């Protein structure tokens, strides 16, 4: 996880480090923009209901939508008998990791299988160390990498990139005893917010919330701890990491999401994409079509709720 250099944020593997800290702190991965009734979706999907039987899951939540459902994407058929060979990393929960049974699991793994099912192709998903994922495509050992590579201009120049598979937002989490119900500039003026110093999140607060009092920390777990202990009124951080912290024992039910999500690409990136060899436009177009179909018919929502039952949007 610590070697994942190009994920989501601008600093090397910041989200990976954050999630690694949460794992070490004992935060369980048990706890997901189109509004849906989660209660109805869970009732129709027993498998998901078993994963997350929490009362909060009955409330309406927001499922992030990264592909315009009204956009028309033509189907691109791949040759009969095609097998798409995916590679991913095995130490980046909940996106891709080795489960208790020793098999690859996670959001990206399930998404890859859904893509193959939509296209009617064979599917293999093999683990690689982060530094060997892109070389596997370069050497023809795999057709695609599905490991939450951050979309960037450099990556676009060298590879074919799919439509976004996910985009991580930034979120405020406020102490419950502070009665903070809004995250607008006036409501938060004068409040103390813990944040990782030198991060994109600090830069965003400096630009858009100048009236806040920032309490800067070297690590995300320390920023979380400041909010939990009451040394800060809120914490501002990556939405996924914050969601898992809120659902874990170390938060001690101190805090809850307020306002947001904040998704400005200048600070938080354009999201993650599937990476393919440059010039393999047929595969890219086929995968884009599959992602569009999966996002339209509810399959993406089910995957999102399965792997991110604590809403981070």
C-alpha positions, 0 to 999 in steps of 0.5 A: 500500500505504501508504494502506491505512488499515483493514487487519487491525490497529488502527494505520493500515495497519500490516500494509501498511507491514510488507509494503512494508518486506519488498518493499523488503528483497527478500523474495520472495512465493514461499513457508501452524484445520484440520490437513491433510497438505500433501504429499497436497494438493500431490500432488493439485494440480500447480499449487500444487506448482509454486508451492511445491516446497520440502521444508517444504511436505511437512509437515503445516500448519494451514489457518485455518478462519474459518467453522464447517463444521458451520454450515448456511448456506442457498443464496441464488440471485441473479437469472439473468444477475447479474454481481458487480462487485468492486473491490480495490486493486492494491498489497497483495501477496499479497492483491491486486496487479498481476502481471508480466503486468499483470493483477490477482492475489492471494488476494482476486482468486482468492477473488472468482473462486471466489465467482462460480464457486460462485454461477454469476454473472458476475464483474468485478474492477477496481482502485481506490485504497484511498480510492476503494473504499468510495465505489465501492460507495456510488455504485453503481459496484461491488457489493462490495469485496474488499480485506482491510477490517478488520471493525469496529463502525463498518464494520458500521454503514455496510455489509453485511459478509461472513463473515471471509475471512481473519484474520491471527495474531500469531506469535513467531519465535525464534532457532534457536541459543536452543533455544526450543521453546515459547512459554508464559509459563514457557519465555519468562520472562526472554527478550528479544523485539523488537517494534514499540513502541506496536503491538497486539503490544506491548500483547499482550505487556505483558498476557500475557507480563509476564516478557519483556524487551521491546526496542522498535523504531519499525519492523518491519524493525528488530525483525526485524534485532535478532532476526537479529543476536542482539540479541533472542532472539525477535521478536513480530509479524504472522504474514504479514509474519514468514512472508515475512521468515523465507523471505527472504534477510535472515533468513539462516535465523536463526529459526523460528516457535515457539508460537502462533498468537495471535488474540485479537480484542481485540488483533488484530481479527476479521479481514477481510471483503467489504464491500457496500452497506448493505441488500444482504442478498441479495448478502451472504447469497449471498456468505456461502453461497459462502464457506461452500461454498469453505471446506468443500470444500478450495478455500479451503485450495488458495487459502491454500497458493497465496498463503501457502505459508509457514505463518503459523498 
